[in-house]
Amino acid sequence: MLTSMRKHRRFLNLFLWLVIFAFLATIVVVWGLGEKTTAETFAVKIGDRTIGYSEYQNRESNVDPETRTLMGDGFRQWFLGEVINSELLLLEANRLKIPVSNVETAAAITQTEAFMTNGVFDIEHYQTALEYNGLTPAAYESSVKDQIKINKMVQLIRDSVSVTDQEVQEEFVYQNTKLAASYFAVPTAAYINASNPADADLNAFFTENQERYRIAPQVKLKYVTFNPTSFEYTPQVSDEAVRERYTATAAAFSEPELLDLSEIYVKVPAGSDNETDKKAQDKISAAFADLKANKSFADVARQYSEDEFAANGGFIGKIARPEGELPAELATVFALKSGEVSNIVKTPEGYAIFRVDNHTEARVTPYDDVKDGIRMSMEDDARTGAYRTYIYGIYREVLSTGNITAYLAKNPEKFTAVETAFIAEDSNNAFITDPDIRSTLFTLGKTEVSPILEINGTSYIFEIADRVNSRLPELSEVRERVIADYKTDKAFEAAVADVNAKVTATSMTEQEFASASKAFNATVEKIPAFTRMAMPSSVAWASDLAEMLFKNKAGDLVTYPMPLGKMIYVVRVDSVAKPAASELAPIRESIALYLKEVKAEAAVAGVIDTLKTQHPVVVSPSFQ
């Protein structure tokens, strides 16, 4: 069970990221404006809840590029699953009547960076952003409240898990068992048959593997572009407005109270006994005595301190005064003047002595020093807002007439549309290198219009002028490719059969393994000892192979065919060593926290699986 949870942990983490962050920043960071020009088809239905195409697209547009890259070609199906999961959790939160107050909702909105100007919530910016996206404050705030419910539902599930001592011990052994191995690789190229296959064999192979040769859908695009650099608009910002912005955002021009701080630190591990604590007190007291004897703070830190700053004479660097009430040790530090040294301070992790090398009081940058910058920022904001209003107005006009073609038939003087040749979904055409834009365009049907899309700083509105759906080819269209794949696959099968025929033992000595490699003219390579949590590059690409190895004992063999690389690996476990029980104590807490996180994520996934059996889910055919 725990192995399964660990295996899927990366994807569970991505789901939790989506639940917590997917909604709150969507409004102003994407255009995401449009309904389709025909009656909008739904994206997905979960129980009584229907998510329209535009709402779905808004959510999808907000996923960061790193996640898109991680998910690769499977991003779209993965994201669809995450939308379904979040809606199922919302249904359950509503069933349990999980409360969300207006105060919580207001806090979530006012703390959203997309609605801030110079770090402060801007009600004007907020209202404008909603207007751009065709939303009322009531509708948006209701959606925010739903998202908070989902977050609370997730937290409720996560808080329900616990970890036993037995599980911690088992996880400790699992994470810290070390394994060393040897391997040799058998390439399959030598097994390729130079002769072409018989027609009957080729036809059978093609029929069985036809999906490998599916021809991607194609679209012909008609589009218009708008460039903000050619948009003519002269913003007018008064001196009074600049002054008001400065007053409203004074915090943005504040320089915090700063310290150049050094420390001497003696660690007391959590759960230490009185004797250990006494030794730490004696050590920090000796350090303090040296300071009283006028020894250099840096020299004393190098001699006594037990943290990463010791080598640098205890110098930590600049720290800013945090907001709110200070913990006791920080209150002591910020009470010191430049050049002063504290008494011995008890901290949650041990004992410390602090020195403030320089103490700079907080200050606010004068208005005259920043007024020009504020004016430029306000002018840029006004110019950007006017440009978006202009583009949005044209976009609404295009939608009101149906599409670009219909709009230009009525307004030929407005702008000129460009039409492309057919573009395949799997091509490297510049318009579709961004996975989000590719997904958007290939979801649309013929004559439908895209949202406003940004490509390299230029705004585009696309219409699907024509579309050719994906299809399976005839053998004659891809015959040479099929022949090559047939030969490669058959060579791989022959290589696997040859290895299995020649390596029949389930375990070998080191000498026997070296002898076996000679039958394939292969060289034995060594894999130094590693743990599951820190695999070397030689096996990191095949985590399932590593897991297989850890299930064996010294001398055992594992044969690992790798179709992607067209290699067969024969691996011998050289040694397996479990960790000493005494090594658990210093890392017990971190293992328990890790294990609780894994179990919490699995618990969320388990609840979602149960909810899927209780609520019918219908996905639009265009998303299948």
C-alpha positions in Angstrom: 0.0 0.0 0.0 2.7 2.5 1.0 4.7 1.6 -2.2 1.7 2.5 -4.3 1.2 5.8 -2.4 4.9 6.7 -2.9 4.8 5.8 -6.6 1.9 8.2 -7.3 3.0 10.9 -4.9 4.3 13.4 -7.6 0.9 13.4 -9.2 -1.0 13.7 -6.0 1.2 16.7 -5.2 0.2 18.3 -8.5 -3.4 17.7 -7.7 -3.1 19.4 -4.3 -1.4 22.3 -6.0 -4.3 22.6 -8.4 -6.9 22.5 -5.6 -5.2 25.2 -3.5 -4.1 27.6 -6.3 -6.1 27.0 -9.5 -8.8 29.5 -9.1 -7.7 32.6 -7.3 -5.3 34.0 -9.9 -7.2 33.2 -13.1 -9.1 36.4 -13.7 -6.5 38.9 -14.9 -3.6 36.7 -16.0 -5.5 35.2 -19.0 -7.8 36.8 -21.5 -10.0 33.6 -21.4 -13.0 35.7 -22.4 -15.1 34.1 -25.0 -18.0 32.0 -25.4 -17.9 30.0 -28.6 -19.7 31.4 -31.5 -22.2 28.5 -31.7 -24.1 27.3 -28.7 -21.4 26.4 -26.2 -20.8 22.7 -25.7 -20.0 21.6 -22.2 -16.6 20.4 -21.2 -17.6 18.1 -18.3 -20.7 17.3 -16.2 -20.2 16.1 -12.6 -23.5 15.3 -10.9 -25.7 18.4 -11.4 -22.8 20.6 -12.1 -21.9 21.5 -15.7 -18.6 23.2 -16.6 -18.8 25.1 -19.9 -16.0 25.3 -22.4 -15.0 28.8 -21.5 -14.8 28.2 -17.8 -12.8 25.1 -18.4 -10.4 27.0 -20.7 -9.9 29.7 -18.1 -8.8 27.2 -15.5 -6.5 25.4 -18.0 -4.9 28.6 -19.0 -3.7 29.3 -15.5 -1.5 26.2 -15.1 2.1 27.1 -15.0 4.5 26.1 -17.8 6.6 23.9 -15.5 3.6 21.6 -14.8 2.7 21.5 -18.5 6.2 20.4 -19.4 6.2 17.8 -16.7 2.9 16.3 -17.9 3.9 16.5 -21.6 1.5 15.1 -24.1 -0.7 13.8 -21.2 -1.3 17.3 -19.8 -4.8 17.7 -21.2 -6.2 14.4 -19.9 -4.4 15.0 -16.6 -5.9 18.4 -16.2 -9.4 17.2 -17.1 -9.1 14.7 -14.3 -8.0 17.4 -11.8 -11.0 19.6 -12.7 -13.3 16.6 -12.1 -11.5 15.9 -8.8 -11.9 19.4 -7.5 -15.6 19.5 -8.4 -16.2 16.2 -6.6 -14.5 17.6 -3.5 -16.8 20.6 -3.7 -19.9 18.4 -3.8 -18.7 16.6 -0.7 -17.9 19.8 1.1 -21.4 21.1 0.4 -22.9 17.8 1.6 -20.9 18.2 4.9 -22.0 21.8 5.1 -18.4 23.1 5.5 -18.8 26.8 6.3 -16.9 29.7 4.7 -17.4 33.2 6.1 -17.5 36.4 4.2 -14.4 37.5 6.1 -12.5 34.4 4.8 -13.7 35.1 1.2 -12.7 38.8 1.4 -9.3 37.9 2.8 -8.6 35.5 -0.1 -9.6 38.1 -2.7 -7.7 41.0 -1.1 -4.5 38.9 -0.8 -4.6 37.8 -4.4 -1.6 39.3 -6.2 -3.4 39.7 -9.5 -5.7 42.3 -7.8 -2.9 44.3 -6.3 -1.2 47.5 -7.3 2.3 47.9 -5.8 1.5 45.2 -3.3 -1.8 46.6 -2.1 -5.3 45.4 -3.0 -6.8 47.8 -5.6 -10.6 47.8 -5.7 -10.6 49.6 -9.0 -8.2 47.1 -10.5 -10.4 44.2 -9.1 -13.6 45.6 -10.6 -12.0 46.3 -13.9 -10.5 42.8 -14.1 -13.9 41.2 -13.5 -15.5 43.4 -16.1 -12.9 42.4 -18.7 -13.8 38.8 -18.1 -17.6 39.3 -18.1 -18.0 38.5 -14.4 -19.9 40.2 -11.6 -18.3 40.5 -8.2 -21.1 38.3 -6.7 -20.3 35.5 -9.2 -16.6 35.7 -8.7 -16.8 35.9 -4.9 -19.1 32.8 -4.9 -16.5 30.9 -6.9 -13.8 32.0 -4.4 -16.0 30.8 -1.6 -16.3 27.4 -3.3 -12.5 27.2 -3.7 -12.0 27.8 0.0 -14.5 25.0 0.7 -12.5 22.7 -1.4 -9.3 23.7 0.4 -11.0 23.0 3.8 -12.3 19.7 2.5 -8.8 18.6 1.5 -7.4 19.7 4.9 -10.1 17.8 6.7 -9.1 14.6 4.9 -5.4 15.2 5.4 -5.9 15.8 9.2 -7.6 12.4 9.5 -4.4 10.4 9.0 -1.9 9.3 11.6 1.4 7.4 11.6 2.3 4.5 13.9 5.8 3.7 15.3 5.8 0.5 13.3 5.2 2.4 10.1 8.0 4.8 10.9 10.4 1.9 11.5 9.4 0.1 8.3 9.8 3.3 6.3 13.2 3.9 7.8 14.4 0.5 6.6 12.7 1.1 3.2 14.4 4.4 2.7 17.8 3.6 4.0 18.5 0.0 2.8 21.5 0.1 0.5 22.0 -2.0 -2.6 24.9 -2.4 -5.0 24.6 -4.2 -8.4 26.3 -5.1 -11.6 24.8 -5.3 -15.1 25.5 -5.9 -18.8 23.5 -4.6 -21.7 22.5 -6.5 -24.8 21.6 -4.3 -27.8 18.9 -5.5 -30.1 20.3 -4.1 -33.4 22.3 -7.2 -34.0 19.0 -9.2 -34.2 17.4 -7.2 -37.0 16.5 -9.4 -40.0 17.6 -7.8 -43.3 14.7 -9.4 -45.2 11.3 -7.7 -45.5 8.4 -9.4 -43.8 5.8 -11.3 -45.7 2.7 -9.3 -46.6 0.5 -11.3 -44.3 2.8 -10.7 -41.3 3.1 -7.0 -42.1 -0.7 -6.7 -42.4 -1.2 -8.4 -39.1 1.4 -6.2 -37.4 -0.2 -3.1 -38.9 -3.7 -4.1 -37.8 -2.5 -4.8 -34.2 -0.5 -1.5 -34.0 -2.6 0.8 -36.2 -2.9 3.5 -33.4 0.9 4.1 -33.6 0.4 5.5 -37.1 -2.7 7.7 -36.5 -2.5 10.9 -38.5 -2.9 14.0 -36.3 -5.8 16.4 -36.8 -5.2 19.5 -38.9 -6.7 23.0 -38.8 -6.5 25.9 -41.2 -6.5 29.2 -39.3 -7.8 32.6 -40.1 -6.6 35.3 -37.7 -6.2 38.9 -37.0 -3.5 40.5 -34.8 -3.2 43.5 -32.6 0.1 44.8 -31.2 0.2 47.0 -28.1 3.2 48.9 -29.3 1.3 50.3 -32.2 -1.8 51.2 -30.1 -2.1 54.9 -29.9 -3.2 56.2 -26.5 -1.8 59.0 -24.3 -2.7 58.5 -20.7 -3.3 61.5 -18.5 -2.3 61.1 -14.9 -2.7 64.1 -12.6 -0.3 65.1 -9.8 -3.2 64.5 -7.3 -3.6 61.0 -8.6 0.1 60.3 -8.2 0.0 61.6 -4.6 -3.1 59.5 -3.8 -1.3 56.4 -5.1 1.8 57.1 -3.0 -0.4 57.6 0.1 -2.4 54.4 -0.6 0.6 52.3 -1.2 3.1 53.8 1.3 4.0 50.3 2.4 5.5 49.6 -1.0 7.9 52.5 -0.5 8.9 51.5 3.0 12.4 50.2 3.8 12.1 47.7 6.7 14.2 47.7 9.8 17.3 45.8 9.0 20.1 44.0 10.9 23.5 42.7 9.9 23.4 39.7 12.3 26.0 37.2 13.5 25.5 34.3 15.9 27.2 31.7 18.0 24.9 28.7 18.1 25.0 25.4 20.1 22.5 22.8 19.1 20.3 20.8 21.4 18.4 18.1 19.4 14.7 17.7 20.1 14.0 15.2 22.8 17.5 15.4 24.3 18.1 14.4 27.9 19.2 16.7 30.7 22.9 15.7 30.4 22.9 16.7 26.7 21.3 20.0 27.5 23.8 20.6 30.3 26.8 20.0 27.9 25.3 22.5 25.5 24.9 25.1 28.3 28.5 24.6 29.3 29.7 25.1 25.8 27.7 28.3 25.1 28.8 29.6 28.5 32.4 29.0 27.6 31.9 30.9 24.4 30.3 33.8 26.3 33.2 33.9 28.7 35.6 34.2 25.8 33.6 37.1 24.5 33.7 38.8 27.9 37.5 38.3 27.8 37.4 40.5 24.6 38.1 37.7 22.2 36.9 38.4 18.6 33.2 37.4 18.0 34.2 35.8 14.7 37.0 33.7 16.2 34.7 32.5 19.0 32.0 31.6 16.5 34.5 29.6 14.5 35.6 27.7 17.6 32.2 27.0 19.2 29.3 27.5 16.8 27.5 24.4 15.4 25.8 25.8 12.3 26.6 26.5 8.7 27.6 30.1 9.5 30.5 29.2 11.8 33.0 29.1 9.0 32.1 32.6 8.2 32.7 33.9 11.7 29.0 33.4 12.6 27.9 36.1 10.1 24.3 35.3 9.0 23.7 38.3 6.8 20.9 40.9 6.6 17.6 40.1 8.2 14.4 42.3 8.1 12.1 42.8 11.0 9.1 40.5 10.3 5.5 41.8 10.7 3.5 41.1 13.9 4.7 40.1 17.3 8.2 38.9 17.4 9.3 35.5 19.0 11.4 36.0 22.2 14.7 35.4 20.5 14.0 37.9 17.7 12.7 40.4 20.2 16.1 40.2 21.9 18.0 40.6 18.7 16.0 43.6 17.4 16.5 45.4 20.8 20.2 45.4 20.2 22.0 48.5 18.8 24.9 48.4 16.3 27.9 46.6 17.8 26.1 45.1 20.8 26.2 41.5 21.8 23.3 39.7 23.5 23.4 37.5 26.6 22.9 33.8 26.1 19.5 33.2 24.5 17.5 30.0 24.8 16.0 29.1 21.4 13.7 26.2 20.4 16.7 24.3 18.9 19.4 25.1 21.5 21.4 28.1 22.8 22.7 31.2 21.0 24.6 34.5 21.4 23.8 37.2 18.9 25.8 40.2 17.7 24.3 43.1 15.7 26.9 44.5 13.4 24.7 47.2 12.0 21.1 48.2 12.9 19.2 50.3 10.4 15.8 51.7 11.4 12.8 51.5 9.1 12.1 54.4 6.8 9.7 55.5 4.1 11.1 56.7 0.8 10.2 60.4 0.3 7.5 61.2 -2.2 9.8 63.3 -4.4 12.1 60.4 -4.8 9.5 58.1 -6.2 6.8 60.3 -7.8 8.2 59.9 -11.3 8.3 56.2 -11.1 4.7 56.1 -9.7 3.5 58.3 -12.6 5.2 56.0 -15.2 3.6 52.9 -13.5 0.2 54.5 -13.5 0.6 55.6 -17.2 1.6 52.0 -18.1 -1.4 50.6 -16.2 -3.7 53.1 -17.9 -2.3 52.3 -21.3 -2.6 48.5 -20.7 -6.2 48.9 -19.5 -7.1 51.0 -22.5 -5.5 48.5 -24.9 -7.4 45.6 -23.3 -10.6 47.5 -23.5 -10.0 48.2 -27.1 -9.2 44.6 -28.0 -12.0 43.3 -25.8 -14.5 45.6 -27.7 -13.4 44.3 -31.0 -13.5 40.7 -29.8 -17.1 41.2 -28.6 -18.1 42.7 -31.9 -16.5 39.7 -33.7 -18.5 37.3 -31.5 -21.7 39.2 -31.9 -21.5 38.7 -35.7 -20.5 35.0 -35.4 -16.8 34.9 -36.4 -14.0 36.8 -38.2 -15.4 36.0 -41.6 -18.9 37.3 -40.8 -17.5 40.4 -39.1 -15.3 41.3 -42.1 -18.2 40.8 -44.5 -20.0 43.6 -42.6 -16.9 45.7 -41.7 -14.2 45.1 -44.5 -12.4 48.3 -43.6 -11.7 47.4 -39.9 -8.7 45.1 -40.4 -7.2 42.4 -42.6 -7.4 38.8 -41.8 -4.6 36.3 -42.6 -5.3 32.6 -43.5 -2.7 29.8 -43.0 -2.3 26.5 -44.8 -3.3 23.4 -42.9 -1.4 22.9 -39.6 -1.0 19.4 -38.1 -1.4 19.1 -34.3 1.9 17.3 -34.0 3.8 19.8 -36.1 6.3 22.4 -34.8 4.4 25.3 -36.3 5.1 28.5 -34.5 1.5 29.1 -33.6 1.2 25.9 -31.6 4.5 25.5 -29.8 2.8 26.6 -26.6 0.8 23.5 -25.4 -2.0 25.7 -24.1 -2.6 27.5 -27.4 -2.3 24.2 -29.3 -4.9 22.6 -27.0 -7.2 25.7 -27.4 -7.1 25.8 -31.2 -7.5 22.1 -31.7 -10.5 21.9 -29.4 -12.4 24.4 -31.6 -14.7 23.2 -34.4 -14.9 24.6 -37.9 -16.0 28.4 -38.0 -15.5 28.7 -34.2 -13.5 31.6 -32.7 -10.7 31.3 -30.1 -10.3 33.5 -27.0 -7.9 36.3 -27.3 -4.5 34.7 -27.2 -1.1 36.2 -26.6 1.9 35.1 -28.7 5.2 36.9 -28.2 3.6 40.1 -27.0 1.0 40.2 -29.9 -2.7 39.6 -29.4 -4.4 37.1 -31.8 -8.0 36.2 -32.5 -8.3 33.0 -34.4 -11.1 31.4 -36.4 -11.0 27.8 -37.5 -11.4 28.3 -41.3 -11.3 24.6 -42.0 -10.6 21.4 -40.0 -9.5 17.8 -40.9 -10.1 15.4 -38.1 -7.6 12.8 -36.9 -7.7 9.5 -38.9 -6.1 6.1 -39.1 -4.1 5.7 -42.4 -4.1 2.9 -44.9 -1.1 0.6 -44.8 0.0 2.0 -48.2 0.5 5.5 -46.8 2.9 4.4 -44.1 4.3 1.1 -45.5 8.0 1.9 -45.1 7.6 3.1 -41.6 5.6 0.0 -40.7 8.3 -2.3 -42.2 11.0 -0.6 -40.1 8.9 -0.8 -36.9 8.1 -4.5 -37.6 11.8 -5.4 -38.0 12.8 -3.4 -34.8 10.0 -5.0 -32.7 10.8 -8.5 -34.0 14.5 -7.9 -33.3 13.7 -6.9 -29.7 11.6 -10.1 -29.2 14.5 -12.2 -30.6 17.0 -10.5 -28.3 14.8 -11.1 -25.3 14.3 -14.8 -26.3 18.1 -15.2 -26.7 18.9 -13.7 -23.3 16.3 -15.9 -21.7 17.7 -18.9 -23.4 21.3 -18.3 -22.4 20.8 -16.8 -18.9 18.6 -19.4 -17.2 20.0 -19.2 -13.7 18.1 -17.1 -11.1 21.4 -16.3 -9.2 25.1 -16.2 -10.0 28.4 -15.6 -8.4 30.4 -12.6 -9.6 32.6 -14.9 -11.7 29.6 -16.7 -13.3 28.0 -13.3 -14.1 31.1 -12.1 -15.9 31.3 -15.4 -17.8 27.6 -15.0 -18.9 28.2 -11.5 -20.3 30.8 -12.9 -22.7 28.1 -14.9 -24.5 26.8 -11.5 -25.8 30.2 -9.8 -26.2 29.0 -7.4 -23.4 31.0 -5.7 -20.6 30.0 -5.8 -17.0 29.4 -2.4 -15.4 29.2 -1.7 -11.7 26.5 0.3 -9.9 27.8 1.7 -6.6 25.7 1.2 -3.5 22.5 3.4 -3.4 19.2 3.7 -1.6 15.7 4.0 -3.0 15.7 7.7 -2.1 19.1 8.5 -3.8 19.5 6.5 -6.9 22.5 7.0 -9.2 21.9 8.1 -12.8 22.6 4.5 -14.1 19.3 3.3 -12.6 17.4 6.6 -12.0 15.8 6.3 -15.4 14.2 3.0 -14.4 12.7 3.3 -11.0 10.7 0.1 -11.5 13.9 -1.7 -12.1 15.4 -0.4 -8.9 12.3 -1.5 -7.0 12.6 -4.9 -8.5 16.3 -5.1 -7.4 15.4 -4.2 -3.8 13.0 -7.2 -3.7 16.0 -9.6 -4.3 18.9 -10.8 -2.2 22.7 -10.7 -3.0 23.5 -12.9 -6.1 20.0 -12.8 -7.6 19.5 -11.9 -11.3 16.9 -9.6 -12.9 16.4 -9.4 -16.6 15.0 -6.0 -17.7 14.0 -5.6 -21.3 13.8 -1.9 -22.3 11.7 -1.4 -25.5 12.2 2.4 -25.7 16.0 2.1 -25.8 16.0 -1.2 -27.6 18.3 -2.8 -25.0 18.0 -5.8 -22.6 19.7 -5.3 -19.3 20.8 -8.3 -17.2 21.4 -7.1 -13.6 23.0 -8.9 -10.7 22.4 -7.8 -7.1 25.9 -7.7 -5.5 24.9 -6.7 -2.0 22.0 -5.6 0.2 22.5 -3.9 3.5 19.8 -2.8 5.9 20.5 0.3 8.1 21.5 0.0 11.8 18.6 0.6 14.2 20.7 3.3 16.0 20.5 5.5 12.8 16.8 6.0 13.2 16.6 8.3 16.2 18.1 11.5 14.5 15.7 11.2 11.6 12.6 9.7 13.2 10.7 13.0 13.1 11.4 13.7 9.5 10.4 10.2 8.4 7.2 10.5 10.4 6.4 13.8 8.7 7.2 12.4 5.3 5.1 9.4 5.9 2.2 11.4 7.2 2.4 13.6 4.0 2.3 10.5 1.8 -0.6 9.0 3.7 -2.5 12.3 3.6 -2.2 12.6 -0.1 -3.3 9.0 -0.5 -6.3 9.7 1.7 -7.4 12.6 -0.5 -7.0 10.4 -3.6 -9.0 7.6 -1.9 -11.9 9.9 -1.0 -12.0 11.2 -4.6 -12.1 7.6 -5.9 -15.1 6.9 -3.6 -16.8 10.1 -4.8 -16.4 9.1 -8.4 -18.6 6.0 -7.7 -21.3 8.3 -6.1 -21.6 11.0 -8.8 -21.9 10.4 -12.5 -19.2 12.1 -14.6 -19.9 12.9 -18.3 -17.0 14.3 -20.4 -17.7 16.1 -23.7 -16.6 14.0 -26.7 -14.2 16.8 -27.8 -12.2 16.2 -24.6 -12.0 12.4 -24.9 
